[in-house]
Amino acid sequence: MVSKKGKRKIEYDGVIYYWYISVGENGHRVHIISEDKKVKLEYPFLDTEVPITPQVIRNHLKQYMGDKTVVF
């Protein structure tokens, strides 16, 4: 279970994800975590003048899911 405090909720492909932005030594970072914590993504937030919207989060998830390959 992910702590929901300070995070935004989004559903993508039937799975619930939570996302938030952190500011640290490495600059601004976007964090995306699945509710079951199996997916933990982190991306640099390069332009602080451009808002991060749910569509941007969906695009990151789409890119991540598209990069997965099945190996048998």
PyMOL Python script that loads the backbone (N, CA, C, O; Angstrom):
from pymol import cmd

cmd.read_pdbstr("""\
ATOM      1  N   MET A   1       0.839  -1.179   0.000  1.00  0.00           N
ATOM      2  CA  MET A   1       0.000   0.000   0.000  1.00  0.00           C
ATOM      3  C   MET A   1       0.885   1.243   0.000  1.00  0.00           C
ATOM      4  O   MET A   1       1.829   1.337   0.784  1.00  0.00           O
ATOM      5  N   VAL A   2       0.586   2.176  -0.860  1.00  0.00           N
ATOM      6  CA  VAL A   2       1.345   3.405  -0.998  1.00  0.00           C
ATOM      7  C   VAL A   2       0.701   4.488  -0.125  1.00  0.00           C
ATOM      8  O   VAL A   2      -0.522   4.620  -0.093  1.00  0.00           O
ATOM      9  N   SER A   3       1.526   5.251   0.573  1.00  0.00           N
ATOM     10  CA  SER A   3       1.017   6.398   1.314  1.00  0.00           C
ATOM     11  C   SER A   3       0.472   7.405   0.305  1.00  0.00           C
ATOM     12  O   SER A   3       1.160   7.771  -0.648  1.00  0.00           O
ATOM     13  N   LYS A   4      -0.741   7.842   0.513  1.00  0.00           N
ATOM     14  CA  LYS A   4      -1.397   8.723  -0.450  1.00  0.00           C
ATOM     15  C   LYS A   4      -1.202  10.202  -0.132  1.00  0.00           C
ATOM     16  O   LYS A   4      -1.579  11.060  -0.930  1.00  0.00           O
ATOM     17  N   LYS A   5      -0.631  10.502   1.003  1.00  0.00           N
ATOM     18  CA  LYS A   5      -0.464  11.889   1.412  1.00  0.00           C
ATOM     19  C   LYS A   5       0.497  12.620   0.474  1.00  0.00           C
ATOM     20  O   LYS A   5       1.631  12.185   0.271  1.00  0.00           O
ATOM     21  N   GLY A   6       0.035  13.727  -0.091  1.00  0.00           N
ATOM     22  CA  GLY A   6       0.864  14.531  -0.970  1.00  0.00           C
ATOM     23  C   GLY A   6       1.032  13.973  -2.372  1.00  0.00           C
ATOM     24  O   GLY A   6       1.886  14.444  -3.123  1.00  0.00           O
ATOM     25  N   LYS A   7       0.236  12.979  -2.740  1.00  0.00           N
ATOM     26  CA  LYS A   7       0.348  12.348  -4.057  1.00  0.00           C
ATOM     27  C   LYS A   7      -0.958  12.485  -4.821  1.00  0.00           C
ATOM     28  O   LYS A   7      -2.029  12.614  -4.228  1.00  0.00           O
ATOM     29  N   ARG A   8      -0.858  12.455  -6.126  1.00  0.00           N
ATOM     30  CA  ARG A   8      -2.034  12.475  -6.989  1.00  0.00           C
ATOM     31  C   ARG A   8      -2.281  11.071  -7.521  1.00  0.00           C
ATOM     32  O   ARG A   8      -1.345  10.301  -7.738  1.00  0.00           O
ATOM     33  N   LYS A   9      -3.538  10.756  -7.726  1.00  0.00           N
ATOM     34  CA  LYS A   9      -3.939   9.416  -8.161  1.00  0.00           C
ATOM     35  C   LYS A   9      -4.315   9.466  -9.641  1.00  0.00           C
ATOM     36  O   LYS A   9      -4.938  10.420 -10.107  1.00  0.00           O
ATOM     37  N   ILE A  10      -3.922   8.422 -10.365  1.00  0.00           N
ATOM     38  CA  ILE A  10      -4.286   8.300 -11.774  1.00  0.00           C
ATOM     39  C   ILE A  10      -4.478   6.823 -12.085  1.00  0.00           C
ATOM     40  O   ILE A  10      -3.771   5.970 -11.547  1.00  0.00           O
ATOM     41  N   GLU A  11      -5.427   6.527 -12.948  1.00  0.00           N
ATOM     42  CA  GLU A  11      -5.642   5.152 -13.387  1.00  0.00           C
ATOM     43  C   GLU A  11      -5.175   5.036 -14.824  1.00  0.00           C
ATOM     44  O   GLU A  11      -5.532   5.851 -15.674  1.00  0.00           O
ATOM     45  N   TYR A  12      -4.376   4.018 -15.087  1.00  0.00           N
ATOM     46  CA  TYR A  12      -3.875   3.777 -16.433  1.00  0.00           C
ATOM     47  C   TYR A  12      -3.962   2.287 -16.711  1.00  0.00           C
ATOM     48  O   TYR A  12      -3.400   1.479 -15.971  1.00  0.00           O
ATOM     49  N   ASP A  13      -4.648   1.927 -17.753  1.00  0.00           N
ATOM     50  CA  ASP A  13      -4.782   0.527 -18.184  1.00  0.00           C
ATOM     51  C   ASP A  13      -5.308  -0.353 -17.053  1.00  0.00           C
ATOM     52  O   ASP A  13      -4.872  -1.493 -16.893  1.00  0.00           O
ATOM     53  N   GLY A  14      -6.248   0.180 -16.269  1.00  0.00           N
ATOM     54  CA  GLY A  14      -6.874  -0.593 -15.202  1.00  0.00           C
ATOM     55  C   GLY A  14      -6.078  -0.696 -13.919  1.00  0.00           C
ATOM     56  O   GLY A  14      -6.500  -1.387 -12.992  1.00  0.00           O
ATOM     57  N   VAL A  15      -4.939  -0.029 -13.837  1.00  0.00           N
ATOM     58  CA  VAL A  15      -4.083  -0.075 -12.649  1.00  0.00           C
ATOM     59  C   VAL A  15      -4.027   1.326 -12.046  1.00  0.00           C
ATOM     60  O   VAL A  15      -3.941   2.316 -12.772  1.00  0.00           O
ATOM     61  N   ILE A  16      -4.075   1.405 -10.718  1.00  0.00           N
ATOM     62  CA  ILE A  16      -3.991   2.674 -10.015  1.00  0.00           C
ATOM     63  C   ILE A  16      -2.526   3.021  -9.767  1.00  0.00           C
ATOM     64  O   ILE A  16      -1.755   2.187  -9.292  1.00  0.00           O
ATOM     65  N   TYR A  17      -2.147   4.258 -10.092  1.00  0.00           N
ATOM     66  CA  TYR A  17      -0.803   4.774  -9.853  1.00  0.00           C
ATOM     67  C   TYR A  17      -0.912   6.063  -9.048  1.00  0.00           C
ATOM     68  O   TYR A  17      -1.922   6.763  -9.114  1.00  0.00           O
ATOM     69  N   TYR A  18       0.127   6.366  -8.297  1.00  0.00           N
ATOM     70  CA  TYR A  18       0.222   7.621  -7.574  1.00  0.00           C
ATOM     71  C   TYR A  18       1.474   8.335  -8.067  1.00  0.00           C
ATOM     72  O   TYR A  18       2.499   7.703  -8.326  1.00  0.00           O
ATOM     73  N   TRP A  19       1.384   9.644  -8.192  1.00  0.00           N
ATOM     74  CA  TRP A  19       2.531  10.402  -8.677  1.00  0.00           C
ATOM     75  C   TRP A  19       2.707  11.684  -7.874  1.00  0.00           C
ATOM     76  O   TRP A  19       1.757  12.244  -7.327  1.00  0.00           O
ATOM     77  N   TYR A  20       3.960  12.125  -7.827  1.00  0.00           N
ATOM     78  CA  TYR A  20       4.287  13.360  -7.127  1.00  0.00           C
ATOM     79  C   TYR A  20       5.598  13.909  -7.677  1.00  0.00           C
ATOM     80  O   TYR A  20       6.321  13.220  -8.396  1.00  0.00           O
ATOM     81  N   ILE A  21       5.888  15.136  -7.334  1.00  0.00           N
ATOM     82  CA  ILE A  21       7.120  15.793  -7.764  1.00  0.00           C
ATOM     83  C   ILE A  21       7.957  16.081  -6.533  1.00  0.00           C
ATOM     84  O   ILE A  21       7.446  16.580  -5.530  1.00  0.00           O
ATOM     85  N   SER A  22       9.246  15.766  -6.608  1.00  0.00           N
ATOM     86  CA  SER A  22      10.161  16.063  -5.504  1.00  0.00           C
ATOM     87  C   SER A  22      11.235  17.035  -5.993  1.00  0.00           C
ATOM     88  O   SER A  22      11.570  17.085  -7.177  1.00  0.00           O
ATOM     89  N   VAL A  23      11.753  17.794  -5.051  1.00  0.00           N
ATOM     90  CA  VAL A  23      12.834  18.728  -5.354  1.00  0.00           C
ATOM     91  C   VAL A  23      14.005  18.367  -4.458  1.00  0.00           C
ATOM     92  O   VAL A  23      13.867  18.325  -3.236  1.00  0.00           O
ATOM     93  N   GLY A  24      15.144  18.110  -5.054  1.00  0.00           N
ATOM     94  CA  GLY A  24      16.323  17.724  -4.281  1.00  0.00           C
ATOM     95  C   GLY A  24      17.586  18.214  -4.946  1.00  0.00           C
ATOM     96  O   GLY A  24      17.560  19.123  -5.776  1.00  0.00           O
ATOM     97  N   GLU A  25      18.687  17.604  -4.572  1.00  0.00           N
ATOM     98  CA  GLU A  25      19.981  17.972  -5.134  1.00  0.00           C
ATOM     99  C   GLU A  25      20.031  17.760  -6.642  1.00  0.00           C
ATOM    100  O   GLU A  25      20.719  18.490  -7.355  1.00  0.00           O
ATOM    101  N   ASN A  26      19.298  16.757  -7.124  1.00  0.00           N
ATOM    102  CA  ASN A  26      19.285  16.446  -8.554  1.00  0.00           C
ATOM    103  C   ASN A  26      18.250  17.258  -9.318  1.00  0.00           C
ATOM    104  O   ASN A  26      18.003  16.979 -10.491  1.00  0.00           O
ATOM    105  N   GLY A  27      17.645  18.242  -8.695  1.00  0.00           N
ATOM    106  CA  GLY A  27      16.619  19.050  -9.342  1.00  0.00           C
ATOM    107  C   GLY A  27      15.232  18.476  -9.110  1.00  0.00           C
ATOM    108  O   GLY A  27      15.016  17.690  -8.187  1.00  0.00           O
ATOM    109  N   HIS A  28      14.305  18.873  -9.951  1.00  0.00           N
ATOM    110  CA  HIS A  28      12.928  18.398  -9.860  1.00  0.00           C
ATOM    111  C   HIS A  28      12.823  17.012 -10.488  1.00  0.00           C
ATOM    112  O   HIS A  28      13.392  16.762 -11.551  1.00  0.00           O
ATOM    113  N   ARG A  29      12.096  16.113  -9.830  1.00  0.00           N
ATOM    114  CA  ARG A  29      11.909  14.748 -10.323  1.00  0.00           C
ATOM    115  C   ARG A  29      10.442  14.375 -10.216  1.00  0.00           C
ATOM    116  O   ARG A  29       9.777  14.728  -9.242  1.00  0.00           O
ATOM    117  N   VAL A  30       9.936  13.665 -11.213  1.00  0.00           N
ATOM    118  CA  VAL A  30       8.578  13.144 -11.205  1.00  0.00           C
ATOM    119  C   VAL A  30       8.662  11.674 -10.805  1.00  0.00           C
ATOM    120  O   VAL A  30       9.404  10.905 -11.416  1.00  0.00           O
ATOM    121  N   HIS A  31       7.907  11.282  -9.786  1.00  0.00           N
ATOM    122  CA  HIS A  31       7.876   9.906  -9.302  1.00  0.00           C
ATOM    123  C   HIS A  31       6.496   9.318  -9.587  1.00  0.00           C
ATOM    124  O   HIS A  31       5.477   9.961  -9.338  1.00  0.00           O
ATOM    125  N   ILE A  32       6.471   8.099 -10.106  1.00  0.00           N
ATOM    126  CA  ILE A  32       5.225   7.385 -10.383  1.00  0.00           C
ATOM    127  C   ILE A  32       5.343   6.010  -9.733  1.00  0.00           C
ATOM    128  O   ILE A  32       6.301   5.279  -9.982  1.00  0.00           O
ATOM    129  N   ILE A  33       4.353   5.660  -8.892  1.00  0.00           N
ATOM    130  CA  ILE A  33       4.386   4.393  -8.157  1.00  0.00           C
ATOM    131  C   ILE A  33       3.045   3.702  -8.321  1.00  0.00           C
ATOM    132  O   ILE A  33       1.996   4.324  -8.152  1.00  0.00           O
ATOM    133  N   SER A  34       3.075   2.414  -8.651  1.00  0.00           N
ATOM    134  CA  SER A  34       1.824   1.659  -8.724  1.00  0.00           C
ATOM    135  C   SER A  34       1.338   1.364  -7.318  1.00  0.00           C
ATOM    136  O   SER A  34       2.123   1.341  -6.371  1.00  0.00           O
ATOM    137  N   GLU A  35       0.036   1.137  -7.186  1.00  0.00           N
ATOM    138  CA  GLU A  35      -0.553   0.908  -5.872  1.00  0.00           C
ATOM    139  C   GLU A  35       0.065  -0.303  -5.172  1.00  0.00           C
ATOM    140  O   GLU A  35       0.205  -0.310  -3.949  1.00  0.00           O
ATOM    141  N   ASP A  36       0.435  -1.325  -5.945  1.00  0.00           N
ATOM    142  CA  ASP A  36       1.051  -2.519  -5.360  1.00  0.00           C
ATOM    143  C   ASP A  36       2.569  -2.410  -5.253  1.00  0.00           C
ATOM    144  O   ASP A  36       3.229  -3.361  -4.834  1.00  0.00           O
ATOM    145  N   LYS A  37       3.127  -1.261  -5.627  1.00  0.00           N
ATOM    146  CA  LYS A  37       4.562  -0.949  -5.560  1.00  0.00           C
ATOM    147  C   LYS A  37       5.427  -1.800  -6.492  1.00  0.00           C
ATOM    148  O   LYS A  37       6.643  -1.865  -6.313  1.00  0.00           O
ATOM    149  N   LYS A  38       4.821  -2.447  -7.473  1.00  0.00           N
ATOM    150  CA  LYS A  38       5.603  -3.232  -8.420  1.00  0.00           C
ATOM    151  C   LYS A  38       6.264  -2.350  -9.470  1.00  0.00           C
ATOM    152  O   LYS A  38       7.284  -2.723 -10.049  1.00  0.00           O
ATOM    153  N   VAL A  39       5.682  -1.182  -9.712  1.00  0.00           N
ATOM    154  CA  VAL A  39       6.242  -0.236 -10.680  1.00  0.00           C
ATOM    155  C   VAL A  39       6.638   1.024  -9.930  1.00  0.00           C
ATOM    156  O   VAL A  39       5.810   1.654  -9.273  1.00  0.00           O
ATOM    157  N   LYS A  40       7.914   1.386 -10.033  1.00  0.00           N
ATOM    158  CA  LYS A  40       8.427   2.622  -9.435  1.00  0.00           C
ATOM    159  C   LYS A  40       9.254   3.318 -10.498  1.00  0.00           C
ATOM    160  O   LYS A  40      10.331   2.850 -10.868  1.00  0.00           O
ATOM    161  N   LEU A  41       8.746   4.438 -10.985  1.00  0.00           N
ATOM    162  CA  LEU A  41       9.414   5.176 -12.047  1.00  0.00           C
ATOM    163  C   LEU A  41       9.844   6.543 -11.533  1.00  0.00           C
ATOM    164  O   LEU A  41       9.205   7.115 -10.649  1.00  0.00           O
ATOM    165  N   GLU A  42      10.924   7.055 -12.090  1.00  0.00           N
ATOM    166  CA  GLU A  42      11.427   8.375 -11.723  1.00  0.00           C
ATOM    167  C   GLU A  42      11.983   9.028 -12.976  1.00  0.00           C
ATOM    168  O   GLU A  42      12.798   8.443 -13.688  1.00  0.00           O
ATOM    169  N   TYR A  43      11.531  10.250 -13.236  1.00  0.00           N
ATOM    170  CA  TYR A  43      11.953  10.979 -14.420  1.00  0.00           C
ATOM    171  C   TYR A  43      12.414  12.375 -14.026  1.00  0.00           C
ATOM    172  O   TYR A  43      11.872  12.960 -13.088  1.00  0.00           O
ATOM    173  N   PRO A  44      13.405  12.920 -14.727  1.00  0.00           N
ATOM    174  CA  PRO A  44      13.785  14.313 -14.465  1.00  0.00           C
ATOM    175  C   PRO A  44      12.694  15.247 -14.975  1.00  0.00           C
ATOM    176  O   PRO A  44      12.053  14.978 -15.991  1.00  0.00           O
ATOM    177  N   PHE A  45      12.500  16.312 -14.280  1.00  0.00           N
ATOM    178  CA  PHE A  45      11.524  17.341 -14.627  1.00  0.00           C
ATOM    179  C   PHE A  45      12.341  18.502 -15.152  1.00  0.00           C
ATOM    180  O   PHE A  45      12.763  19.367 -14.384  1.00  0.00           O
ATOM    181  N   LEU A  46      12.568  18.528 -16.458  1.00  0.00           N
ATOM    182  CA  LEU A  46      13.558  19.417 -17.053  1.00  0.00           C
ATOM    183  C   LEU A  46      13.132  20.879 -17.102  1.00  0.00           C
ATOM    184  O   LEU A  46      13.951  21.762 -16.846  1.00  0.00           O
ATOM    185  N   ASP A  47      11.894  21.149 -17.418  1.00  0.00           N
ATOM    186  CA  ASP A  47      11.435  22.528 -17.565  1.00  0.00           C
ATOM    187  C   ASP A  47      10.381  22.827 -16.507  1.00  0.00           C
ATOM    188  O   ASP A  47       9.242  22.374 -16.618  1.00  0.00           O
ATOM    189  N   THR A  48      10.750  23.578 -15.497  1.00  0.00           N
ATOM    190  CA  THR A  48       9.823  23.860 -14.409  1.00  0.00           C
ATOM    191  C   THR A  48       8.743  24.856 -14.808  1.00  0.00           C
ATOM    192  O   THR A  48       7.810  25.085 -14.038  1.00  0.00           O
ATOM    193  N   GLU A  49       8.846  25.448 -15.983  1.00  0.00           N
ATOM    194  CA  GLU A  49       7.819  26.371 -16.472  1.00  0.00           C
ATOM    195  C   GLU A  49       6.640  25.626 -17.103  1.00  0.00           C
ATOM    196  O   GLU A  49       5.557  26.192 -17.246  1.00  0.00           O
ATOM    197  N   VAL A  50       6.843  24.374 -17.477  1.00  0.00           N
ATOM    198  CA  VAL A  50       5.798  23.572 -18.110  1.00  0.00           C
ATOM    199  C   VAL A  50       5.134  22.720 -17.027  1.00  0.00           C
ATOM    200  O   VAL A  50       5.813  21.979 -16.316  1.00  0.00           O
ATOM    201  N   PRO A  51       3.810  22.823 -16.900  1.00  0.00           N
ATOM    202  CA  PRO A  51       3.141  22.056 -15.843  1.00  0.00           C
ATOM    203  C   PRO A  51       3.118  20.553 -16.149  1.00  0.00           C
ATOM    204  O   PRO A  51       3.069  20.139 -17.307  1.00  0.00           O
ATOM    205  N   ILE A  52       3.154  19.762 -15.092  1.00  0.00           N
ATOM    206  CA  ILE A  52       2.999  18.313 -15.220  1.00  0.00           C
ATOM    207  C   ILE A  52       1.510  18.017 -15.067  1.00  0.00           C
ATOM    208  O   ILE A  52       0.920  18.282 -14.020  1.00  0.00           O
ATOM    209  N   THR A  53       0.915  17.471 -16.109  1.00  0.00           N
ATOM    210  CA  THR A  53      -0.514  17.183 -16.130  1.00  0.00           C
ATOM    211  C   THR A  53      -0.727  15.676 -16.122  1.00  0.00           C
ATOM    212  O   THR A  53       0.216  14.920 -16.354  1.00  0.00           O
ATOM    213  N   PRO A  54      -1.948  15.229 -15.859  1.00  0.00           N
ATOM    214  CA  PRO A  54      -2.214  13.786 -15.941  1.00  0.00           C
ATOM    215  C   PRO A  54      -1.853  13.191 -17.304  1.00  0.00           C
ATOM    216  O   PRO A  54      -1.450  12.031 -17.383  1.00  0.00           O
ATOM    217  N   GLN A  55      -1.992  13.971 -18.372  1.00  0.00           N
ATOM    218  CA  GLN A  55      -1.634  13.466 -19.697  1.00  0.00           C
ATOM    219  C   GLN A  55      -0.128  13.197 -19.804  1.00  0.00           C
ATOM    220  O   GLN A  55       0.283  12.233 -20.451  1.00  0.00           O
ATOM    221  N   VAL A  56       0.682  14.030 -19.182  1.00  0.00           N
ATOM    222  CA  VAL A  56       2.134  13.808 -19.169  1.00  0.00           C
ATOM    223  C   VAL A  56       2.447  12.511 -18.431  1.00  0.00           C
ATOM    224  O   VAL A  56       3.288  11.730 -18.875  1.00  0.00           O
ATOM    225  N   ILE A  57       1.775  12.281 -17.312  1.00  0.00           N
ATOM    226  CA  ILE A  57       1.976  11.043 -16.542  1.00  0.00           C
ATOM    227  C   ILE A  57       1.550   9.841 -17.374  1.00  0.00           C
ATOM    228  O   ILE A  57       2.249   8.828 -17.392  1.00  0.00           O
ATOM    229  N   ARG A  58       0.412   9.936 -18.064  1.00  0.00           N
ATOM    230  CA  ARG A  58      -0.039   8.840 -18.930  1.00  0.00           C
ATOM    231  C   ARG A  58       0.986   8.564 -20.034  1.00  0.00           C
ATOM    232  O   ARG A  58       1.235   7.407 -20.372  1.00  0.00           O
ATOM    233  N   ASN A  59       1.578   9.615 -20.594  1.00  0.00           N
ATOM    234  CA  ASN A  59       2.595   9.432 -21.633  1.00  0.00           C
ATOM    235  C   ASN A  59       3.822   8.708 -21.090  1.00  0.00           C
ATOM    236  O   ASN A  59       4.385   7.852 -21.773  1.00  0.00           O
ATOM    237  N   HIS A  60       4.245   9.043 -19.860  1.00  0.00           N
ATOM    238  CA  HIS A  60       5.372   8.333 -19.241  1.00  0.00           C
ATOM    239  C   HIS A  60       5.022   6.860 -19.034  1.00  0.00           C
ATOM    240  O   HIS A  60       5.844   5.982 -19.297  1.00  0.00           O
ATOM    241  N   LEU A  61       3.808   6.589 -18.566  1.00  0.00           N
ATOM    242  CA  LEU A  61       3.392   5.200 -18.356  1.00  0.00           C
ATOM    243  C   LEU A  61       3.281   4.452 -19.679  1.00  0.00           C
ATOM    244  O   LEU A  61       3.666   3.287 -19.770  1.00  0.00           O
ATOM    245  N   LYS A  62       2.759   5.114 -20.696  1.00  0.00           N
ATOM    246  CA  LYS A  62       2.654   4.491 -22.022  1.00  0.00           C
ATOM    247  C   LYS A  62       4.033   4.137 -22.565  1.00  0.00           C
ATOM    248  O   LYS A  62       4.235   3.053 -23.112  1.00  0.00           O
ATOM    249  N   GLN A  63       4.977   5.057 -22.410  1.00  0.00           N
ATOM    250  CA  GLN A  63       6.346   4.811 -22.859  1.00  0.00           C
ATOM    251  C   GLN A  63       6.956   3.647 -22.079  1.00  0.00           C
ATOM    252  O   GLN A  63       7.602   2.779 -22.665  1.00  0.00           O
ATOM    253  N   TYR A  64       6.757   3.627 -20.773  1.00  0.00           N
ATOM    254  CA  TYR A  64       7.304   2.556 -19.943  1.00  0.00           C
ATOM    255  C   TYR A  64       6.702   1.202 -20.334  1.00  0.00           C
ATOM    256  O   TYR A  64       7.431   0.223 -20.489  1.00  0.00           O
ATOM    257  N   MET A  65       5.384   1.144 -20.494  1.00  0.00           N
ATOM    258  CA  MET A  65       4.721  -0.114 -20.848  1.00  0.00           C
ATOM    259  C   MET A  65       5.094  -0.563 -22.255  1.00  0.00           C
ATOM    260  O   MET A  65       5.154  -1.763 -22.522  1.00  0.00           O
ATOM    261  N   GLY A  66       5.344   0.375 -23.154  1.00  0.00           N
ATOM    262  CA  GLY A  66       5.737   0.049 -24.518  1.00  0.00           C
ATOM    263  C   GLY A  66       7.153  -0.480 -24.606  1.00  0.00           C
ATOM    264  O   GLY A  66       7.484  -1.238 -25.518  1.00  0.00           O
ATOM    265  N   ASP A  67       8.004  -0.076 -23.645  1.00  0.00           N
ATOM    266  CA  ASP A  67       9.397  -0.512 -23.642  1.00  0.00           C
ATOM    267  C   ASP A  67       9.569  -1.929 -23.131  1.00  0.00           C
ATOM    268  O   ASP A  67      10.628  -2.529 -23.314  1.00  0.00           O
ATOM    269  N   LYS A  68       8.547  -2.468 -22.496  1.00  0.00           N
ATOM    270  CA  LYS A  68       8.649  -3.824 -21.945  1.00  0.00           C
ATOM    271  C   LYS A  68       8.585  -4.850 -23.075  1.00  0.00           C
ATOM    272  O   LYS A  68       7.741  -4.759 -23.966  1.00  0.00           O
ATOM    273  N   THR A  69       9.474  -5.811 -23.023  1.00  0.00           N
ATOM    274  CA  THR A  69       9.450  -6.887 -24.002  1.00  0.00           C
ATOM    275  C   THR A  69       9.289  -8.206 -23.265  1.00  0.00           C
ATOM    276  O   THR A  69       9.804  -8.390 -22.163  1.00  0.00           O
ATOM    277  N   VAL A  70       8.571  -9.107 -23.890  1.00  0.00           N
ATOM    278  CA  VAL A  70       8.346 -10.421 -23.296  1.00  0.00           C
ATOM    279  C   VAL A  70       9.401 -11.376 -23.820  1.00  0.00           C
ATOM    280  O   VAL A  70       9.573 -11.517 -25.031  1.00  0.00           O
ATOM    281  N   VAL A  71      10.111 -12.037 -22.905  1.00  0.00           N
ATOM    282  CA  VAL A  71      11.147 -12.990 -23.280  1.00  0.00           C
ATOM    283  C   VAL A  71      10.737 -14.358 -22.750  1.00  0.00           C
ATOM    284  O   VAL A  71      10.431 -14.507 -21.567  1.00  0.00           O
ATOM    285  N   PHE A  72      10.735 -15.358 -23.635  1.00  0.00           N
ATOM    286  CA  PHE A  72      10.382 -16.732 -23.231  1.00  0.00           C
ATOM    287  C   PHE A  72      11.598 -17.615 -23.272  1.00  0.00           C
ATOM    288  O   PHE A  72      11.508 -18.804 -22.967  1.00  0.00           O
TER     289      PHE A  72
END
""", "prot")
cmd.dss("prot")
cmd.show_as("cartoon", "prot")
cmd.util.cbc("prot")
cmd.orient("prot")
